[in-house]
Amino acid sequence: MWLRVFSQERTARDRLRSGRAACRNVLLPAFDSWLTGGDDANPVGIGVVIGTLDWMFHEYRRTWKQKTAKRLQPLSPGQCRVHETGIKMICEYMLKDGRRLGTRRVSSIDTAFADDLFEKLLYKDVDGEKVERRTTVNHAMKTARGAWNTISRAHPHLMGLQSTSRDTPHANFDELAAFRTKAIELGYPSLATGVLIG
């Protein structure tokens, strides 16, 4: 009996120590990463940081088995392999500061950066000789574009997009009449009629 009680207390202490370690080594760094916007590049390797390229591709992978308006069937294993090759090429690219490109925030990537990345990925060093791999890099960029288009619809704020929706002011009757008069005066009677009908 005493042995069982002692064993249970020891197990509880071990769980408590394990929980503290997990909190110190995983949860607190993740919280710090969230507070800084993920700029610390996830140093403890705890998984995908939301808002990074790794996260965007992770979310994109989850859509491969779904049917969409453009894709009537889930992706085939071959298509998945092509996408994975492109994702690996892009995310594993090493930046000048020694970080993987996959740890970079999606919102920090612009057209100029993507063009520069394309140029850098285009040639591979094979036995001291530069070999062009245009088809592979084109596929990688198409994968990135597909991921961006898919995920930006679901998470525009995490992708750095801002809503441009605003109320369009409607003309009152006096403004409509003035527009119609001016359109007829300029020789556009059909436009004046169209505006009146609309």
VENWO-V845651 format. One record per pair of residues at least 6 apart in sequence whose ideal C-beta (glycine too) atoms are under 7 Angstrom apart, sorted by sequence separation. I is the first residue (numbers start at 1). J is the second residue. D is the distance in Angstrom with one decimal. If there is no record, write none. Layout:
# VENWO-V845651
I&J&D + I&J&D
This chain:
# VENWO-V845651
48&54&4.9 + 49&55&6.2 + 67&73&6.5 + 94&100&6.5 + 95&101&6.0 + 33&40&5.5 + 42&49&4.8 + 48&55&4.7 + 67&74&6.6 + 123&130&4.3 + 124&131&5.3 + 152&159&4.5 + 32&40&6.7 + 66&74&6.7 + 92&100&6.0 + 93&101&4.3 + 123&131&6.7 + 151&159&6.5 + 183&191&4.8 + 184&192&5.0 + 33&42&5.9 + 65&74&4.6 + 91&100&6.3 + 123&132&5.8 + 124&133&5.5 + 152&161&6.0 + 183&192&3.9 + 48&58&4.9 + 64&74&6.4 + 91&101&5.9 + 92&102&6.9 + 122&132&6.2 + 38&49&4.3 + 64&75&4.4 + 90&101&6.2 + 91&102&3.2 + 122&133&6.9 + 122&134&6.4 + 180&192&4.3 + 183&195&7.0 + 38&51&5.5 + 29&43&6.8 + 38&52&5.7 + 29&44&4.7 + 122&137&5.4 + 180&195&6.1 + 30&46&5.6 + 33&49&5.6 + 64&80&6.0 + 121&137&4.8 + 179&195&6.0 + 180&196&5.9 + 29&46&6.6 + 26&44&6.8 + 25&44&6.3 + 118&137&6.2 + 121&140&6.8 + 176&195&6.7 + 26&46&5.1 + 118&141&6.1 + 93&117&6.9 + 93&121&6.8 + 57&87&4.8 + 89&121&6.2 + 57&91&6.5 + 53&90&6.9 + 54&91&5.9 + 53&91&5.8 + 53&101&6.2 + 54&102&4.1 + 53&102&4.7 + 54&103&6.6 + 52&102&6.5 + 56&106&5.3 + 90&140&5.6 + 52&103&5.6 + 53&104&5.8 + 85&136&6.9 + 89&140&4.7 + 52&104&6.3 + 107&159&6.3 + 52&105&6.0 + 53&106&5.9 + 86&139&5.2 + 106&159&5.3 + 107&160&2.6 + 51&105&5.5 + 52&106&6.6 + 86&140&3.2 + 90&144&5.8 + 106&160&6.5 + 51&106&6.1 + 51&107&6.9 + 87&143&6.1 + 82&139&5.6 + 86&143&3.8 + 41&99&4.9 + 86&144&6.9 + 83&143&4.8 + 42&103&5.9 + 41&103&4.1 + 38&105&5.9 + 37&105&6.7 + 60&147&3.8 + 63&150&5.7 + 57&147&5.6 + 60&150&5.7 + 56&147&5.4 + 60&151&5.9 + 59&151&5.0 + 56&151&5.1 + 51&158&4.9 + 50&158&6.5
